[in-house]
């Protein structure tokens, strides 16, 4: 959305990203004028050592062909560029979006200890010392998606407070609206229109809560056998196999469906098809766009209680619970058993998004940061 807005404002926009899951390394010139460089030899959707090296190499190649006026980085994807800048290799200003921080990740792992979590904590401490503290001052502007994230950014790196802006995520309220029909989605999976459906969406990793979401479904479904569940999201093959095995083990093939992923333009239909959007997470969320999209669609969202989630789910706009199955199950039952409550919460949730998280306001503020960072005017290439 942000890249499309920059292109619509008359700028040349070039995206450098990891390899395409099917196409590998290639260059795609999209109809909206955005050039997307998928880097061969990198892992789709993951920032590995190959990404750090190849992304900077591709930047240097493209910059030599036609100079960039601004580099925009998504979270840690841009640290290798800031290292190059610190060494005097480049001078193009950089804006970095911060959806989370290393410190938030460490805190989450410590709250839910595990062998993998301990290993990740060690890696995150190393990451903090190597990247954020050392190269944070070389980022001209950082855009935090919440006050919570901004506070963490300031704690983890020696960056001037005036360089860290809070611009909350926004969504297209026309695209994600209660009027969108979900009937085709239900028909595709054989789900009757009058039977309750719970939806989980996200990356299929433990931190995003798919296992506790599925266990919550099982708990509620025992007393409501007409209930269905859709899980939408891809993950590592081992994680997808684990989900498939759990569905078979509980004999839920006729009530639970897993879809590896859907194009973003189809997400509104899936949200509209659901009665409840289930969002339990161990991940240190900044300001989750998917949750905003569900609220904009007028859905009842059942979420785990956390500081970030509380910025969105206020009294009467959603249902919060501790991150355990019984607590989440109670809230799901409450929503499914009371249609008036669902309608009331859905309306209030959409009102919050319309007032505070509209994408138009977000995009205007982001563009202003770009202008300020490039000392007065965009010069065509981002």
C-alpha positions in Angstrom: 0.0 0.0 0.0 2.8 2.5 1.0 4.8 1.8 -2.2 1.7 2.1 -4.3 0.9 5.5 -2.7 4.4 6.7 -3.4 4.1 5.6 -7.1 0.7 7.3 -7.4 2.3 10.5 -6.2 4.6 10.5 -9.2 7.7 8.8 -7.8 9.7 6.0 -9.3 9.5 3.2 -6.8 11.9 0.2 -6.8 11.4 -2.6 -4.3 14.3 -5.0 -3.4 13.0 -8.1 -1.6 13.8 -11.8 -1.0 13.3 -14.5 -3.7 9.8 -15.1 -4.9 8.4 -18.5 -3.6 7.7 -19.7 -7.1 9.7 -17.5 -9.5 12.9 -17.3 -7.5 15.1 -14.4 -8.5 13.6 -12.1 -11.1 12.5 -8.6 -11.8 8.8 -7.8 -12.2 7.5 -4.5 -13.5 4.0 -4.1 -12.1 1.1 -2.3 -13.9 1.2 0.4 -11.1 4.7 1.4 -12.1 6.6 -0.4 -9.2 9.7 -2.4 -10.1 10.1 -5.4 -7.9 13.6 -7.0 -7.6 13.3 -10.6 -6.2 16.8 -11.6 -5.2 18.1 -15.0 -6.3 19.8 -17.1 -3.7 17.8 -15.7 -0.8 15.1 -17.4 1.3 11.6 -16.1 0.6 10.4 -14.0 3.5 13.5 -14.4 5.7 16.4 -12.2 6.4 19.5 -14.4 6.3 23.1 -13.7 5.7 22.5 -14.0 2.0 19.9 -11.3 2.2 22.3 -8.9 4.0 24.9 -9.2 1.3 22.7 -9.5 -1.8 20.3 -6.7 -0.9 23.2 -4.2 -0.6 24.8 -5.4 -3.8 21.6 -5.0 -5.7 21.1 -1.5 -4.2 24.6 -0.5 -5.3 24.0 -1.8 -8.8 20.7 0.0 -9.2 22.0 3.2 -7.6 24.9 3.3 -10.0 22.4 3.0 -12.9 20.2 5.8 -11.6 20.7 7.4 -8.2 18.1 6.9 -5.5 16.9 9.9 -3.5 15.6 7.9 -0.5 15.9 4.4 0.9 12.9 3.0 2.8 13.5 0.0 4.9 11.1 -2.4 6.6 12.3 -3.1 10.1 15.6 -5.1 10.1 15.7 -5.5 6.3 17.7 -2.2 6.1 20.4 -2.7 8.7 23.0 -3.9 6.2 22.4 -0.6 4.3 22.9 1.5 7.4 26.2 -0.4 8.1 27.3 0.5 4.6 26.3 4.1 5.3 28.2 4.2 8.6 31.3 3.2 6.7 30.9 6.0 4.3 30.0 3.9 1.4 26.6 5.7 0.7 24.9 8.9 1.5 21.3 8.4 0.5 19.0 9.2 3.4 17.0 6.3 4.9 13.6 6.0 6.6 13.0 2.8 8.6 9.6 1.4 9.5 9.6 -0.2 13.0 6.8 -2.8 13.6 8.7 -4.2 16.6 12.1 -4.2 18.2 14.8 -6.5 19.3 14.1 -5.7 23.0 10.4 -6.5 22.5 11.4 -9.9 21.0 13.7 -10.7 23.9 11.0 -9.8 26.4 8.6 -12.1 24.7 11.0 -15.1 24.6 11.7 -14.6 28.4 8.0 -14.6 29.2 7.5 -17.9 27.3 10.8 -19.8 27.9 11.8 -22.7 25.7 15.0 -24.2 24.3 14.4 -22.5 21.0 13.4 -19.3 22.9 16.7 -19.3 24.8 18.6 -19.6 21.6 16.6 -16.8 20.0 17.2 -14.6 23.1 20.9 -15.1 22.7 20.7 -14.3 18.9 18.6 -11.2 19.6 21.0 -9.9 22.2 23.8 -10.3 19.6 21.6 -8.6 17.0 20.9 -5.7 19.4 24.6 -5.1 19.9 25.6 -5.6 16.3 22.9 -3.7 14.5 20.5 -1.5 16.5 22.9 0.1 18.9 25.7 0.5 16.4 23.8 1.6 13.3 20.6 3.2 14.7 22.1 6.7 14.6 22.6 6.3 10.8 18.9 6.1 10.2 17.5 9.6 9.3 14.0 8.8 10.5 12.2 5.9 12.0 8.5 5.4 11.9 7.1 3.4 14.8 3.6 1.9 14.5 2.8 2.6 18.1 3.9 4.5 21.2 4.9 1.2 22.7 7.3 0.5 19.8 8.7 4.0 19.8 9.6 3.7 23.5 11.4 0.5 22.8 13.2 1.9 19.8 14.5 4.8 22.0 15.7 2.3 24.7 17.5 0.0 22.4 19.5 2.5 20.3 21.2 5.9 20.9 18.9 7.7 18.4 17.6 11.3 18.9 13.9 11.2 20.0 12.9 13.7 17.3 14.0 11.1 14.7 11.4 8.6 15.8 7.9 9.3 14.7 4.7 7.5 15.6 2.4 6.8 12.7 -0.1 4.1 13.4 -1.0 1.5 10.8 -4.0 2.3 8.6 -6.2 0.2 6.4 -8.4 0.7 3.4 -11.8 1.0 5.0 -13.6 0.6 1.7 -11.8 -2.6 0.8 -12.3 -4.0 4.3 -16.0 -3.3 5.0 -19.0 -5.2 6.5 -20.7 -5.0 3.1 -18.2 -7.4 1.5 -19.7 -10.9 1.0 -18.1 -14.0 2.4 -20.7 -16.4 0.9 -18.3 -17.7 -1.8 -15.7 -18.6 0.8 -18.2 -20.6 2.8 -19.4 -22.3 -0.4 -15.9 -23.2 -1.4 -15.3 -25.1 1.8 -18.8 -26.5 2.2 -19.7 -24.4 5.2 -23.4 -23.7 5.6 -24.3 -20.0 5.9 -26.0 -20.5 9.2 -23.3 -22.5 11.0 -20.6 -20.7 13.1 -17.2 -20.1 11.7 -14.0 -19.1 13.5 -11.1 -17.7 11.5 -7.4 -17.6 12.3 -5.0 -15.9 9.8 -1.2 -15.3 10.0 2.2 -16.9 9.6 2.0 -20.5 10.6 4.6 -20.2 13.5 4.1 -20.9 17.2 4.6 -17.2 18.1 1.5 -16.3 16.1 -0.6 -18.6 18.1 -2.1 -21.0 15.6 -1.8 -24.0 18.0 -3.6 -22.3 20.8 -6.2 -21.0 18.3 -6.8 -24.6 17.1 -7.0 -25.9 20.7 -9.4 -23.2 21.6 -11.6 -24.3 18.6 -11.5 -27.9 19.9 -12.6 -26.7 23.4 -15.6 -24.7 22.1 -16.5 -27.3 19.4 -17.1 -30.0 22.1 -20.3 -28.3 23.1 -21.0 -26.8 19.7 -20.5 -29.6 17.1 -21.8 -27.4 14.3 -18.8 -25.1 14.6 -16.2 -24.7 11.8 -12.7 -23.3 11.7 -10.5 -21.9 8.9 -6.8 -21.5 9.4 -5.2 -19.3 6.7 -1.4 -19.0 6.5 1.8 -20.7 5.4 4.8 -21.8 7.4 7.7 -24.2 7.2 6.8 -27.7 5.9 7.2 -29.2 9.4 4.7 -26.8 10.9 2.2 -27.4 8.1 2.6 -31.2 8.6 2.1 -30.7 12.3 -1.2 -28.9 11.8 -2.4 -31.5 9.3 -1.5 -34.3 11.7 -3.4 -32.6 14.6 -6.5 -32.2 12.4 -6.4 -35.9 11.5 -5.7 -37.0 15.1 -8.8 -35.2 16.3 -10.9 -36.4 13.3 -11.7 -32.8 12.3 -11.1 -33.1 8.6 -14.8 -32.3 8.1 -14.8 -29.2 10.3 -11.3 -27.6 10.0 -9.6 -26.5 6.8 -6.1 -25.1 6.3 -5.3 -22.9 3.4 -1.6 -22.1 2.9 -2.3 -18.5 2.0 -4.5 -16.2 0.0 -3.8 -13.1 -2.1 -4.3 -9.9 0.0 -7.1 -8.8 -2.3 -9.0 -11.9 -1.2 -8.6 -11.4 2.5 -11.8 -9.2 2.9 -13.9 -12.2 1.7 -12.4 -14.5 4.3 -12.9 -12.0 7.1 -16.5 -11.4 6.1 -17.2 -15.2 6.0 -16.2 -15.6 9.6 -18.3 -15.0 12.8 -15.3 -14.6 15.0 -11.7 -13.6 14.2 -9.4 -15.4 16.7 -6.0 -13.6 17.3 -4.0 -15.2 20.1 -0.3 -14.5 19.8 2.9 -14.8 21.7 4.6 -12.5 19.2 5.5 -8.9 20.4 3.0 -7.2 18.1 3.5 -3.6 17.2 0.2 -2.6 15.7 -1.1 -5.6 13.7 -2.6 -4.7 10.4 -4.5 -7.9 10.1 -6.3 -7.2 13.3 -7.2 -3.7 12.0 -8.5 -5.2 8.8 -10.7 -7.6 10.8 -12.0 -4.7 12.9 -12.7 -2.6 9.8 -14.7 -5.6 8.4 -16.9 -5.4 11.5 -15.8 -8.6 13.0 -15.7 -9.6 16.7 -12.0 -10.1 17.4 -11.0 -12.4 20.3 -7.4 -11.5 21.2 -4.8 -12.2 23.8 -4.3 -9.2 26.2 -1.1 -7.2 25.7 -0.1 -3.5 25.7 -0.1 -3.4 21.9 -3.4 -5.1 21.4 -5.0 -2.8 24.1 -4.3 0.1 21.8 -6.8 -1.3 19.4 -9.2 -3.4 21.5 -10.9 -1.0 23.8 -14.0 -1.7 26.0 -16.9 -2.7 23.7 -14.7 -3.0 20.6 -13.5 -6.6 21.0 -12.9 -9.4 23.5 -9.6 -9.8 25.4 -8.4 -12.9 27.3 -5.3 -14.4 28.9 -3.3 -16.5 26.5 -4.7 -19.8 27.6 -7.3 -22.1 26.1 -10.0 -21.9 28.8 -10.0 -18.1 28.8 -10.0 -17.8 25.0 -12.7 -20.4 24.7 -15.0 -18.5 27.1 -14.7 -15.4 25.0 -15.4 -17.3 21.7 -18.4 -18.9 23.3 -19.7 -15.5 24.5 -19.4 -14.1 21.0 -21.0 -17.1 19.2 -23.9 -17.3 21.6 -25.0 -13.7 21.3 -25.7 -12.3 17.8 -26.6 -8.8 19.2 -23.2 -8.7 21.0 -21.4 -9.6 17.8 -23.2 -6.8 15.9 -22.6 -4.2 18.6 -18.9 -5.0 18.9 -18.5 -5.2 15.1 -20.0 -1.7 14.7 -17.8 -0.3 17.5 -14.7 -1.9 16.1 -15.2 -0.5 12.7 -15.9 3.0 14.1 -12.5 2.9 15.9 -10.8 2.1 12.5 -12.7 4.8 10.7 -11.8 7.4 13.2 -8.2 6.5 14.1 -6.7 4.0 11.6 -7.8 5.2 8.2 -5.1 4.5 5.6 -5.5 8.0 4.0 -4.3 9.7 7.1 -1.5 7.2 7.5 -0.2 7.7 3.9 -0.3 11.5 4.1 1.8 11.5 7.3 4.3 9.0 5.9 4.7 11.1 2.8 5.4 14.1 4.9 8.2 12.2 6.7 9.7 11.4 3.3 9.6 15.0 2.3 11.2 16.2 5.5 13.9 13.5 5.3 14.8 14.5 1.7 15.1 18.2 2.8 12.0 19.6 1.2 11.0 17.6 -1.9 10.9 14.1 -3.3 13.2 13.9 -6.2 11.5 11.0 -8.1 13.3 7.8 -7.1 12.5 5.8 -3.9 
